[in-house]
C-alpha cells in the first residue's frame, strides 16, 4: 500500500499523479526510461505530470513538505536514465510543450518538453532554425542543460550558445528567469551542467538562426577490412572539407548486410546548393581500392529533414558512453577496427568530426557557461539490443571500446558519458574551475539537497 502520510500533499497535485503502490504505478514505470535495461531498476516514490511553471512550483513545495527529493524528467535519450531515481518525486516535464515564435525579435519562447524535431518543423515554416539534437524525438530539457551538440553546431555552436534566458523553478518553489542580467550564475550553470541540475528548467528563450537555404548530404559504406586504405584518405578529406560541415563515421555492422563496416555520413549547409555540395566534396571521392558496400550517394535535402537521418530505435536495452578525443579520424579508425564486429546490428561506434578540423567547444563569450570540455573529435559508443541475456556482453563491449580510445581521450561530454562507470567520471566532463564553480552555485541555490544529484 502507498505511504499515506507521503500521499497527502502529493495527491493534492491532481488526479494524474501516480504514487508507488497505486494500481497503475507498475504500468507507468517502464515508460519513464528510454533505456529499457533500466526501465524498472529504480522506483520513484511518485510521478507527477506538469504542464506549467506554476504546477512545477506546487510540486516542488509538496515534495519538500513530504520530505522527498525531486528529479525532473524531460523524456529524452539519457542512456543512464538519470532522472529515474529511487524514492524521489519525479516531475514529468513532457507537458511543457509551448512554442511561441517572435519574428520581429528572432526569438522563440519554448517549453522544456518540446521535442527537437517538432521545434525544427515549426521554425522552418517561419524561415528560422536552431541547432536541435540529432534525433528528432530528443526534447530540449536535458539536451540544452547538457550543452547540446546538434545539427549545424559546427557553424552555430552548441545549442546552449543560442540560449538567451532560462526559466527555472528553484528549490524553495520560486519561479525565476536566469539570463546574463538576472541570476547570471544560474544562467551560467544551466548551459552545460547536465543531469542532476539543482533547479527545474521549465523553458528557454532561444536566439534563432536563418533557415539554411541549402543542405547537402553524402552517404557511403565500405567493408571494415578497408580501414588501412580509408584511414589516411578520411583524415585528409575531413581536413579539406569546409569549416562547419559535419562528418560522422560509423564503425559497426552495416544496416542491411550486418557485416563489419565503415559508414560515412556527411552534411553541409550553405546559401546555395552549389556551395553546400562544394563544402563536403572532398568526402565524395574515396580510394578506388576500398571494398565498397554502398556507393557514394549525394542528395540535396531540407534542413529540417536532417533529424530523420539519425533516428535511434526506442524500446531497446542500451549501454553507451562518450569520449572527446584529439586524434585524427584515421588514427581513431585504426584503433577501433578490431571492435568493428559489434555484437548486434543496432550498435555502433560513431566518430563525430567537423570539416576543416574544427573543434567541438562552446565559443567564448562574455558570460561563459558550464559547458567547458570539448575536443577535435567526439566518439559516441552505442550498444542497443533486446535480450536481457546479452546485458553483460554488450556492456563489456562498450567498456572495451572506451579502453581502445584511452590514448586519444581528452575528456567526456556530460550529455552522453556514463557517469556511473567509475569514480571521477563527472570530473572528466568539466574543467576543474567549472566543476568547482558548479558545486558553489549548487550550494548557494540548493543547500538542503532538495534536487537529486547525478550520479
C-alpha positions as CSV (number, residue, x, y, z in Angstrom):
1,X,0.0,0.0,0.0
2,X,1.1,3.6,-0.6
3,X,2.6,5.6,2.3
4,X,-0.5,7.6,3.3
5,X,1.5,10.4,5.1
6,X,3.5,10.9,2.0
7,X,0.5,10.7,-0.3
8,X,-1.4,13.6,1.2
9,X,0.5,16.6,-0.3
10,X,1.4,14.7,-3.5
11,X,-2.1,13.5,-4.3
12,X,-3.4,17.1,-3.9
13,X,-1.4,18.0,-7.1
14,X,-4.1,16.3,-9.2
15,X,-5.6,13.0,-10.4
16,X,-2.8,12.3,-12.9
17,X,-0.3,11.7,-10.0
18,X,0.9,8.1,-9.7
19,X,2.2,7.1,-6.3
20,X,4.3,4.0,-5.7
21,X,1.9,1.3,-4.7
22,X,-1.0,2.6,-6.8
23,X,-2.6,0.0,-9.1
24,X,-1.4,1.8,-12.3
25,X,2.2,2.6,-11.0
26,X,3.8,-0.6,-12.3
27,X,2.3,0.1,-15.8
28,X,3.7,3.6,-15.8
29,X,7.2,2.8,-14.6
30,X,8.7,1.1,-17.8
31,X,7.8,4.2,-19.8
32,X,9.8,6.6,-17.7
33,X,13.1,5.4,-19.1
34,X,14.1,5.4,-22.8
35,X,16.7,2.7,-21.9
36,X,14.7,-0.5,-21.2
37,X,17.6,-2.1,-19.5
38,X,17.0,0.4,-16.7
39,X,13.2,0.7,-17.0
40,X,12.4,-0.9,-13.7
41,X,15.8,-0.7,-12.0
42,X,14.7,2.3,-9.8
43,X,11.4,3.2,-8.3
44,X,10.4,6.8,-7.7
45,X,8.1,7.5,-4.8
46,X,5.7,9.3,-7.1
47,X,5.4,10.5,-10.7
48,X,3.9,14.0,-11.2
49,X,3.0,15.3,-14.7
50,X,3.3,19.0,-15.0
51,X,2.4,21.5,-17.8
52,X,3.1,24.9,-16.4
53,X,5.8,26.6,-14.2
54,X,3.1,27.1,-11.5
55,X,2.4,23.4,-11.4
56,X,6.1,22.7,-11.1
57,X,6.3,25.1,-8.3
58,X,3.4,23.4,-6.5
59,X,5.0,20.0,-7.0
60,X,8.4,21.2,-5.6
61,X,6.7,22.6,-2.5
62,X,4.7,19.4,-2.0
63,X,7.7,17.2,-2.4
64,X,9.6,19.3,0.2
65,X,6.7,19.0,2.6
66,X,6.7,15.2,2.1
67,X,10.5,15.1,2.8
68,X,11.2,13.6,-0.7
69,X,13.9,14.7,-3.1
70,X,12.9,15.9,-6.6
71,X,14.1,14.8,-10.0
72,X,12.9,16.4,-13.3
73,X,12.4,14.2,-16.4
74,X,12.3,15.6,-19.9
75,X,11.9,12.2,-21.6
76,X,14.9,12.1,-23.9
77,X,17.7,9.7,-24.7
78,X,19.5,9.8,-21.3
79,X,21.4,6.5,-21.6
80,X,21.7,6.0,-17.9
81,X,18.1,7.0,-17.0
82,X,19.5,9.8,-14.8
83,X,16.1,11.2,-13.9
84,X,14.6,8.0,-12.7
85,X,15.8,7.7,-9.1
86,X,14.7,5.6,-6.1
87,X,12.3,7.3,-3.7
88,X,12.1,10.7,-5.4
89,X,9.2,12.8,-6.7
90,X,9.7,12.5,-10.4
91,X,8.4,15.5,-12.3
92,X,7.4,14.6,-15.9
93,X,8.1,17.7,-18.0
94,X,6.7,16.4,-21.3
95,X,3.6,18.7,-20.9
96,X,5.8,21.8,-21.0
97,X,5.4,22.0,-24.8
98,X,4.6,25.6,-25.7
99,X,6.4,27.2,-28.7
100,X,6.0,31.0,-29.3
101,X,8.0,32.5,-32.2
102,X,8.6,36.2,-32.4
103,X,9.6,37.0,-36.0
104,X,10.5,40.7,-35.2
105,X,13.0,39.8,-32.5
106,X,14.1,36.5,-33.9
107,X,13.4,34.8,-30.6
108,X,11.4,31.9,-29.5
109,X,9.9,31.0,-26.1
110,X,9.8,27.2,-25.8
111,X,8.9,24.8,-23.1
112,X,11.5,22.3,-21.8
113,X,9.4,19.4,-23.0
114,X,9.4,20.4,-26.7
115,X,11.0,17.8,-28.9
116,X,13.7,19.0,-31.3
117,X,12.1,17.6,-34.5
118,X,8.8,19.3,-33.7
119,X,10.5,22.6,-32.9
120,X,12.5,22.5,-36.1
121,X,9.4,21.9,-38.2
122,X,7.7,25.0,-36.6
123,X,10.7,27.1,-37.0
124,X,11.3,26.1,-40.7
125,X,7.7,27.2,-41.5
126,X,8.8,30.7,-40.3
127,X,12.2,30.7,-42.1
128,X,14.2,30.0,-38.9
129,X,16.3,27.2,-37.5
130,X,18.0,26.1,-34.3
131,X,20.8,23.5,-33.6
132,X,18.4,20.8,-32.3
133,X,19.6,17.4,-31.3
134,X,20.5,14.9,-34.0
135,X,17.5,12.7,-33.1
136,X,14.1,14.3,-33.7
137,X,12.5,12.9,-30.5
138,X,15.0,14.4,-28.1
139,X,13.3,17.2,-26.0
140,X,15.1,20.5,-25.3
141,X,15.2,19.9,-21.5
142,X,18.2,17.8,-20.8
143,X,19.7,18.4,-24.3
144,X,20.3,22.1,-23.7
145,X,21.1,21.6,-20.0
146,X,24.0,19.4,-21.2
147,X,25.2,21.9,-23.7
148,X,23.5,20.5,-26.8
149,X,25.8,19.4,-29.7
150,X,23.3,19.1,-32.5
151,X,22.7,19.8,-36.2
152,X,24.9,22.6,-37.6
153,X,26.8,23.0,-34.3
154,X,29.9,23.5,-36.5
155,X,28.5,26.8,-37.7
156,X,26.3,27.9,-34.8
157,X,28.0,26.3,-31.9
158,X,26.2,24.1,-29.4
159,X,22.5,24.8,-28.6
160,X,23.4,26.4,-25.3
161,X,25.3,29.2,-27.1
162,X,22.0,30.3,-28.7
163,X,20.1,30.5,-25.4
164,X,19.2,34.0,-24.2
165,X,17.4,33.1,-21.0
166,X,16.3,30.1,-18.9
167,X,13.0,29.8,-17.0
168,X,13.5,27.9,-13.7
169,X,11.8,26.7,-10.5
170,X,14.2,26.8,-7.6
171,X,14.4,24.5,-4.6
172,X,12.1,26.8,-2.5
173,X,9.4,26.7,-5.3
174,X,10.1,30.2,-6.5
175,X,9.8,30.9,-10.2
176,X,12.7,32.9,-11.8
177,X,14.3,33.7,-15.1
178,X,18.0,33.4,-15.4
179,X,19.9,35.5,-18.0
180,X,23.1,37.5,-18.2
181,X,21.4,40.2,-16.2
182,X,19.3,38.1,-13.8
183,X,20.7,35.3,-11.7
184,X,23.8,35.1,-14.0
185,X,25.3,32.3,-12.0
186,X,22.3,30.1,-12.7
187,X,22.4,31.1,-16.4
188,X,26.0,30.0,-16.5
189,X,25.2,26.7,-14.8
190,X,22.1,25.9,-16.8
191,X,24.1,25.9,-20.0
192,X,26.1,22.7,-19.6
193,X,25.7,21.3,-16.1
194,X,23.9,18.2,-17.3
195,X,21.8,15.8,-15.3
196,X,21.3,16.3,-11.6
197,X,20.9,20.1,-12.0
198,X,19.8,21.9,-8.9
199,X,16.6,23.5,-10.3
200,X,13.8,22.6,-12.7
201,X,14.2,24.1,-16.2
202,X,10.7,24.9,-17.4
203,X,11.5,26.8,-20.6
204,X,14.1,28.6,-22.7
205,X,14.3,31.8,-24.7
206,X,16.2,30.9,-27.9
207,X,18.0,33.1,-30.3
208,X,17.0,31.9,-33.8
209,X,19.1,31.4,-36.9
210,X,18.2,31.9,-40.5
211,X,16.9,28.7,-42.1
212,X,19.8,27.4,-44.3
213,X,18.8,27.8,-48.0
214,X,20.5,24.6,-49.0
215,X,21.6,21.4,-47.3
216,X,23.6,18.6,-48.9
217,X,24.4,15.1,-47.6
218,X,26.8,12.4,-48.6
219,X,26.4,8.7,-47.6
220,X,28.7,5.7,-48.3
221,X,29.8,2.4,-46.7
222,X,32.8,0.1,-47.0
223,X,33.8,-3.2,-45.5
224,X,35.8,-2.7,-42.3
225,X,38.8,-4.5,-43.9
226,X,39.2,-1.3,-45.9
227,X,40.4,0.7,-42.8
228,X,44.1,0.6,-43.9
229,X,43.0,2.2,-47.2
230,X,40.4,4.6,-45.8
231,X,42.3,5.9,-42.8
232,X,44.6,8.4,-44.4
233,X,42.1,9.4,-47.0
234,X,39.4,10.2,-44.4
235,X,41.9,12.2,-42.3
236,X,42.7,14.4,-45.3
237,X,39.1,14.6,-46.6
238,X,37.9,15.8,-43.2
239,X,40.7,18.4,-43.1
240,X,39.8,19.5,-46.7
241,X,36.1,19.8,-46.0
242,X,34.8,23.3,-45.3
243,X,34.6,24.7,-41.8
244,X,31.2,24.0,-40.3
245,X,30.5,20.8,-42.3
246,X,29.6,17.8,-40.2
247,X,31.1,14.3,-40.7
248,X,30.0,11.1,-38.9
249,X,32.0,7.9,-39.4
250,X,30.3,4.8,-38.0
251,X,32.3,1.7,-37.1
252,X,30.0,-1.3,-36.8
253,X,27.6,-3.6,-38.6
254,X,26.2,-2.4,-41.9
255,X,22.5,-1.7,-41.5
256,X,21.5,-4.1,-44.3
257,X,24.1,-6.8,-44.5
258,X,25.3,-6.9,-40.9
259,X,28.9,-7.2,-42.0
260,X,31.6,-5.2,-40.1
261,X,31.6,-1.8,-41.9
262,X,32.8,1.7,-42.0
263,X,29.9,4.0,-42.9
264,X,30.2,7.7,-43.8
265,X,27.5,10.4,-43.3
266,X,28.4,14.0,-44.1
267,X,26.2,17.1,-44.2
268,X,26.8,20.8,-45.0
269,X,24.5,23.8,-45.1
270,X,25.0,27.0,-47.2
271,X,23.2,29.8,-49.0
272,X,23.2,27.8,-52.3
273,X,23.1,24.1,-53.3
274,X,26.3,24.5,-55.2
275,X,28.2,25.8,-52.2
276,X,26.7,23.1,-49.9
277,X,28.0,20.5,-52.3
278,X,31.4,22.0,-52.5
279,X,31.8,22.1,-48.8
280,X,31.9,18.3,-48.5
281,X,33.0,17.4,-51.9
282,X,36.4,16.0,-50.7
283,X,34.4,13.2,-49.0
284,X,32.8,12.1,-52.2
285,X,35.9,10.6,-53.8
286,X,37.1,7.6,-51.8
287,X,40.1,5.4,-52.8
288,X,39.1,3.0,-55.6
289,X,40.7,0.1,-53.8
290,X,38.3,0.4,-50.8
291,X,35.9,-2.5,-50.5
292,X,32.6,-0.8,-51.3
293,X,29.3,-1.8,-49.8
294,X,27.3,1.3,-50.6
295,X,28.5,3.6,-53.4
296,X,28.8,7.3,-52.6
297,X,25.2,8.8,-52.7
298,X,24.7,12.6,-52.7
299,X,21.4,14.3,-52.0
300,X,20.0,17.8,-51.6
301,X,17.6,17.8,-48.7
302,X,15.7,20.2,-46.5
303,X,17.5,21.2,-43.3
304,X,14.5,20.0,-41.2
305,X,14.9,16.6,-42.7
306,X,18.3,16.1,-41.1
307,X,16.9,14.8,-37.9
308,X,15.4,11.9,-39.9
309,X,18.9,10.7,-40.8
310,X,19.9,9.7,-37.3
311,X,16.9,8.2,-35.5
312,X,17.6,5.7,-32.7
313,X,15.1,2.9,-32.2
314,X,13.1,3.1,-29.0
315,X,12.2,0.2,-26.7
316,X,15.8,-1.2,-26.6
317,X,18.2,-2.2,-23.9
318,X,21.1,0.3,-24.1
319,X,24.6,0.8,-22.9
320,X,26.5,3.9,-24.0
321,X,29.5,6.1,-23.3
322,X,31.3,9.1,-24.8
323,X,34.9,10.4,-25.2
324,X,36.3,13.7,-26.5
325,X,39.5,12.8,-28.5
326,X,42.4,14.7,-30.0
327,X,43.3,12.1,-32.6
328,X,42.8,12.3,-36.4
329,X,39.8,10.3,-37.6
330,X,42.1,7.9,-39.5
331,X,44.1,7.1,-36.3
332,X,40.8,6.5,-34.4
333,X,39.6,4.2,-37.2
334,X,42.8,2.1,-37.0
335,X,42.4,1.8,-33.2
336,X,38.8,0.9,-33.4
337,X,38.9,-1.5,-36.3
338,X,39.3,-4.6,-34.1
339,X,36.0,-3.8,-32.4
340,X,34.0,-3.3,-35.7
341,X,32.4,-6.7,-35.2
342,X,29.8,-5.2,-32.9
343,X,27.6,-7.9,-31.2
344,X,24.3,-6.5,-32.5
345,X,23.3,-4.9,-35.8
346,X,21.8,-1.9,-33.9
347,X,25.1,-1.0,-32.2
348,X,27.9,1.2,-33.5
349,X,30.9,3.5,-32.6
350,X,30.2,7.0,-34.0
351,X,33.2,9.3,-34.7
352,X,32.0,12.9,-35.0
353,X,34.2,15.4,-36.7
354,X,33.9,18.9,-38.1
355,X,35.2,19.9,-41.5
356,X,38.5,21.8,-41.6
357,X,39.5,20.1,-38.3
358,X,37.3,22.3,-36.3
359,X,36.7,21.6,-32.6
360,X,33.6,20.9,-30.6
361,X,33.5,23.6,-27.9
362,X,31.4,26.5,-26.7
363,X,32.5,29.7,-28.4
364,X,33.9,32.1,-25.8
365,X,31.5,34.9,-24.9
366,X,31.2,37.5,-22.1
367,X,29.1,35.2,-20.0
368,X,30.7,31.8,-20.3
369,X,28.9,28.5,-19.5
370,X,29.4,25.3,-17.5
371,X,30.0,23.5,-20.8
372,X,33.8,23.6,-20.6
373,X,35.1,20.5,-22.3
374,X,35.3,19.7,-26.0
375,X,37.6,18.1,-28.5
376,X,38.7,17.8,-32.1
377,X,36.5,14.7,-32.4
378,X,33.7,13.2,-30.3
379,X,33.2,9.5,-30.1
380,X,29.8,8.1,-29.1
381,X,29.7,4.4,-28.2
382,X,26.2,3.0,-28.5
383,X,25.1,-0.6,-27.9
384,X,21.4,-1.5,-28.4
385,X,19.8,-4.9,-28.0
386,X,16.7,-6.8,-27.0
387,X,17.7,-9.9,-25.0
388,X,18.4,-9.4,-21.3
389,X,20.8,-12.4,-21.5
390,X,23.1,-10.1,-23.7
391,X,23.4,-7.4,-21.0
392,X,26.9,-8.4,-19.7
393,X,28.3,-9.0,-23.1
394,X,27.2,-5.7,-24.6
395,X,28.2,-3.6,-21.6
396,X,31.6,-5.2,-21.7
397,X,31.9,-4.2,-25.4
398,X,31.2,-0.6,-24.5
399,X,34.0,-0.8,-21.9
400,X,36.3,-2.4,-24.4
401,X,35.8,0.5,-26.9
402,X,36.4,3.1,-24.2
403,X,39.7,1.3,-23.4
404,X,40.7,1.4,-27.0
405,X,40.3,5.2,-27.0
406,X,42.3,5.8,-23.9
407,X,45.4,7.1,-25.7
408,X,43.3,9.7,-27.5
409,X,40.8,10.7,-24.8
410,X,40.9,14.3,-23.5
411,X,37.5,14.4,-21.7
412,X,33.9,13.4,-22.0
413,X,30.6,15.0,-22.9
414,X,28.3,15.2,-19.9
415,X,25.2,14.6,-22.0
416,X,26.3,11.1,-23.2
417,X,29.1,9.9,-20.9
418,X,28.3,7.1,-18.5
419,X,28.9,8.9,-15.2
420,X,28.3,5.8,-13.2
421,X,31.1,3.7,-14.9
422,X,33.9,4.8,-12.5
423,X,34.7,7.3,-9.8
424,X,35.7,10.7,-11.1
425,X,33.7,10.4,-14.4
426,X,31.9,13.7,-13.7
427,X,35.2,15.5,-13.3
428,X,36.2,14.4,-16.8
429,X,33.3,16.4,-18.2
430,X,34.4,19.8,-16.9
431,X,37.5,21.9,-16.4
432,X,38.5,22.0,-12.7
433,X,37.4,25.6,-12.4
434,X,34.0,24.9,-13.9
435,X,33.5,21.9,-11.7
436,X,34.3,23.9,-8.6
437,X,32.0,26.7,-9.6
438,X,29.1,24.3,-10.3
439,X,29.4,23.0,-6.7
440,X,29.5,26.5,-5.4
441,X,26.3,27.5,-7.3
442,X,24.6,24.3,-6.1
443,X,25.4,25.1,-2.5
444,X,24.0,28.6,-2.9
445,X,20.7,27.6,-4.6
446,X,20.1,24.1,-3.1
447,X,21.9,23.9,0.2
448,X,19.4,21.3,1.6
449,X,19.9,18.9,-1.4
450,X,16.2,19.1,-2.5
451,X,17.2,18.0,-6.0
452,X,18.6,14.6,-6.5
453,X,22.3,14.6,-7.6
454,X,23.6,12.6,-10.5
455,X,25.3,10.2,-10.2
